[in-house]
Amino acid sequence: MNQLRDGILKSYIRTKLLLTDIKGEFGVGSILSIAVALIVSAFVLVPGMKNFASTIIDGMSDWWTDTVAGKIFPTS
């Protein structure tokens, strides 16, 4: 009876360790994949965002000068 119980316990522990290793490897791989994706997207998106923001600021400046300051609140 003790041998059967010990065999079942050893099998359970072996299976538990195997599943834990698989989940751990999957978790580490997922975290590394996400980190690489974020780094690559930052190198691609940041220069584009800089140009986009510059275009928006220039457009807002022109709109403020031409519409708001020129037509809504004229100084003369």
N, CA and C of each residue as an Amber inpcrd file, in Angstrom:
protein
   228
   0.8220000  -1.1930000   0.0000000   0.0000000   0.0000000   0.0000000
   0.8650000   1.2570000   0.0000000   1.9360000   1.2570000   0.7770000
   2.8260000   2.4160000   0.8240000   3.5160000   2.6440000  -0.5080000
   3.8710000   1.5420000  -1.2040000   4.5400000   1.6760000  -2.4990000
   3.5940000   2.3010000  -3.5210000   2.3420000   1.8840000  -3.5040000
   1.3600000   2.4490000  -4.4240000   1.1680000   3.9390000  -4.1520000
   1.0450000   4.2770000  -2.8750000   0.8750000   5.6870000  -2.5080000
   2.1090000   6.4950000  -2.8970000   3.3080000   5.9730000  -2.6490000
   4.5440000   6.6710000  -3.0080000   4.6560000   6.8390000  -4.5200000
   4.2600000   5.8080000  -5.2760000   4.3080000   5.8910000  -6.7400000
   3.3540000   6.9430000  -7.2740000   2.1420000   6.9820000  -6.7110000
   1.1620000   7.9750000  -7.1400000   1.6460000   9.3770000  -6.7770000
   2.2070000   9.5300000  -5.5860000   2.7140000  10.8260000  -5.1490000
   3.8680000  11.2920000  -6.0270000   4.7860000  10.3740000  -6.3570000
   5.9140000  10.7340000  -7.2180000   5.4280000  11.1150000  -8.6140000
   4.4670000  10.3720000  -9.1350000   3.9170000  10.6810000 -10.4530000
   3.2360000  12.0530000 -10.4400000   2.5020000  12.3340000  -9.3800000
   1.8240000  13.6220000  -9.2500000   2.8410000  14.7580000  -9.1980000
   3.8830000  14.5820000  -8.4220000   4.9080000  15.6250000  -8.2870000
   5.6140000  15.8380000  -9.6230000   5.9590000  14.7450000 -10.3210000
   6.6100000  14.8610000 -11.6250000   5.7250000  15.6180000 -12.6160000
   4.4570000  15.2660000 -12.6560000   3.5130000  15.9390000 -13.5570000
   3.3640000  17.4050000 -13.1830000   3.2650000  17.6810000 -11.9050000
   3.1260000  19.0600000 -11.4380000   4.3390000  19.8960000 -11.8200000
   5.5350000  19.3510000 -11.6480000   6.7540000  20.0710000 -12.0120000
   6.8260000  20.2970000 -13.5140000   6.4230000  19.2970000 -14.3050000
   6.4460000  19.4370000 -15.7540000   5.4980000  20.5330000 -16.2080000
   4.2880000  20.5350000 -15.6600000   3.3210000  21.5690000 -16.0360000
   3.7700000  22.9460000 -15.5810000   4.3690000  23.0150000 -14.4280000
   4.8710000  24.2950000 -13.9370000   5.9760000  24.8220000 -14.8450000
   6.8630000  23.9530000 -15.2870000   7.9260000  24.3750000 -16.1870000
   7.3650000  24.8560000 -17.5180000   6.3570000  24.1510000 -18.0370000
   5.7630000  24.5620000 -19.3030000   5.0940000  25.9250000 -19.1570000
   4.3560000  26.1190000 -18.0990000   3.7010000  27.4090000 -17.8800000
   4.7400000  28.5030000 -17.6620000   5.7900000  28.2000000 -16.9220000
   6.8380000  29.1800000 -16.6770000   7.5420000  29.5900000 -17.9590000
   7.8390000  28.6030000 -18.8090000   8.4690000  28.9050000 -20.0900000
   7.5360000  29.7360000 -20.9620000   6.2660000  29.3950000 -20.9580000
   5.2980000  30.1500000 -21.7420000   5.2000000  31.5840000 -21.2280000
   5.2060000  31.7570000 -19.9160000   5.1210000  33.0930000 -19.3390000
   6.3280000  33.9460000 -19.6700000   7.5120000  33.3490000 -19.5700000
   8.7410000  34.0850000 -19.8810000   8.7730000  34.4440000 -21.3530000
   8.3940000  33.5010000 -22.2060000   8.3660000  33.7660000 -23.6450000
   7.3810000  34.8590000 -23.9960000   6.2370000  34.8550000 -23.3460000
   5.2270000  35.8810000 -23.6090000   5.7210000  37.2540000 -23.1830000
   6.3240000  37.3190000 -22.0240000   6.8300000  38.6050000 -21.5320000
   7.9330000  39.1380000 -22.4410000   8.8380000  38.2630000 -22.8740000
   9.8990000  38.6980000 -23.7800000   9.3300000  39.1410000 -25.1250000
   8.3360000  38.4330000 -25.6340000   7.7140000  38.8170000 -26.9070000
   7.0450000  40.1810000 -26.8080000   6.3530000  40.4150000 -25.7230000
   5.6990000  41.7120000 -25.5340000   6.7280000  42.8240000 -25.4160000
   7.8120000  42.5700000 -24.6850000   8.8640000  43.5830000 -24.5310000
   9.4960000  43.9200000 -25.8730000   9.7950000  42.9070000 -26.6750000
  10.3980000  43.1470000 -27.9980000   9.4280000  43.9200000 -28.8820000
   8.1520000  43.5550000 -28.8590000   7.1560000  44.2570000 -29.6710000
   7.0440000  45.7250000 -29.2680000   7.0660000  46.0040000 -27.9680000
   6.9910000  47.3970000 -27.5160000   8.2160000  48.2010000 -27.9140000
   9.3850000  47.5940000 -27.8290000  10.6190000  48.3050000 -28.1950000
  10.6290000  48.6050000 -29.6860000  10.2870000  47.6190000 -30.4980000
  10.2820000  47.8290000 -31.9510000   9.2360000  48.8600000 -32.3410000
   8.0500000  48.7700000 -31.7600000   7.0140000  49.7430000 -32.0980000
   7.3970000  51.1520000 -31.6490000   8.1300000  51.2650000 -30.5520000
   8.5870000  52.5910000 -30.1140000   9.5430000  53.1970000 -31.1360000
  10.4510000  52.3770000 -31.6780000  11.3700000  52.8980000 -32.6930000
  10.6390000  53.2910000 -33.9700000   9.5410000  52.6360000 -34.2710000
   8.7940000  52.9550000 -35.4860000   7.8370000  54.1160000 -35.2510000
   7.1460000  54.1320000 -34.1160000   6.0900000  55.1110000 -33.8880000
   6.5750000  56.4650000 -33.3870000   7.6210000  56.5120000 -32.6150000
   8.0460000  57.7830000 -32.0100000   8.4230000  58.8180000 -33.0610000
   9.2250000  58.4940000 -34.0790000   9.4960000  59.5220000 -35.0950000
   8.2280000  59.9650000 -35.8270000   7.3230000  59.0360000 -36.1010000
   6.0660000  59.4000000 -36.7530000   5.2060000  60.2800000 -35.8650000
   5.1930000  59.9940000 -34.5790000   4.4200000  60.8110000 -33.6480000
   5.0000000  62.2180000 -33.5400000   6.3150000  62.3300000 -33.6420000
   6.9410000  63.6570000 -33.5790000   6.4950000  64.4970000 -34.7700000
   6.5090000  63.9050000 -35.9430000   6.0710000  64.6370000 -37.1340000
   4.5740000  64.9600000 -37.0520000   3.7830000  64.0100000 -36.5690000
   2.3440000  64.2260000 -36.4230000   2.0640000  65.3730000 -35.4570000
   2.7450000  65.3740000 -34.3180000   2.5440000  66.4300000 -33.3210000
   2.9760000  67.7920000 -33.8680000   4.0690000  67.8040000 -34.6060000
   4.5390000  69.0540000 -35.2050000   3.5180000  69.5960000 -36.1980000
   2.9460000  68.7280000 -37.0020000   1.9170000  69.1410000 -37.9610000
   0.6850000  69.6810000 -37.2430000   0.2710000  69.0130000 -36.1810000
  -0.9020000  69.4690000 -35.4110000  -0.6430000  70.8290000 -34.7830000
   0.5240000  71.0140000 -34.1850000   0.8470000  72.2960000 -33.5430000
   0.9090000  73.4150000 -34.5760000   1.5110000  73.1500000 -35.7310000
   1.5670000  74.1730000 -36.7860000   0.1690000  74.5240000 -37.2750000
  -0.6780000  73.5080000 -37.4500000  -2.0540000  73.7620000 -37.8800000
  -2.8390000  74.5520000 -36.8530000  -2.6720000  74.2200000 -35.5710000
  -3.3630000  74.9630000 -34.5140000  -2.8730000  76.4100000 -34.4430000
  -1.5940000  76.6090000 -34.6420000  -1.0330000  77.9620000 -34.6230000
  -1.6040000  78.7950000 -35.7720000  -1.6510000  78.1920000 -36.9560000
  -2.2280000  78.9050000 -38.1000000  -3.7090000  79.1980000 -37.8700000
  -4.4460000  78.2200000 -37.3470000  -5.8690000  78.4070000 -37.0770000
  -6.0870000  79.5200000 -36.0550000  -5.2540000  79.5440000 -35.0180000
  -5.3940000  80.5780000 -33.9870000  -5.1440000  81.9600000 -34.5770000
  -4.0940000  82.0610000 -35.3660000  -3.7380000  83.3550000 -35.9490000
  -4.7930000  83.8180000 -36.9510000  -5.1910000  82.9290000 -37.8570000
  -6.1110000  83.3210000 -38.9370000  -7.5570000  83.4610000 -38.4680000
  -8.0370000  82.5130000 -37.6660000  -9.4560000  82.4890000 -37.3200000
  -9.7520000  83.1870000 -36.0080000  -9.1550000  82.7290000 -34.9450000
  -9.5100000  83.2470000 -33.6340000  -8.9980000  84.6740000 -33.4460000
  -7.7230000  84.8620000 -33.6400000  -7.1530000  86.2030000 -33.4110000
  -7.5420000  87.1710000 -34.5220000  -7.6720000  86.6800000 -35.7710000
  -7.9480000  87.5770000 -36.8910000  -9.4120000  87.9190000 -37.0660000
 -10.3270000  86.9690000 -36.8630000 -11.7370000  87.1990000 -37.1630000
 -12.6060000  87.3440000 -35.9060000 -12.3330000  86.5730000 -34.8800000
 -13.1790000  86.6010000 -33.6960000 -12.7940000  87.7400000 -32.7560000
 -11.4870000  87.9090000 -32.5370000 -11.0030000  88.9920000 -31.6480000
 -10.0440000  89.8970000 -32.4230000 -10.5420000  90.6570000 -33.3670000
  -9.6200000  91.5440000 -34.0800000  -9.1490000  92.6690000 -33.1720000
  -7.9380000  93.1000000 -33.3620000  -7.3630000  94.1300000 -32.4900000
  -7.7300000  95.5250000 -32.9200000  -8.1600000  95.7430000 -34.1440000
  -8.4850000  97.1030000 -34.5570000  -9.9590000  97.3010000 -34.8040000
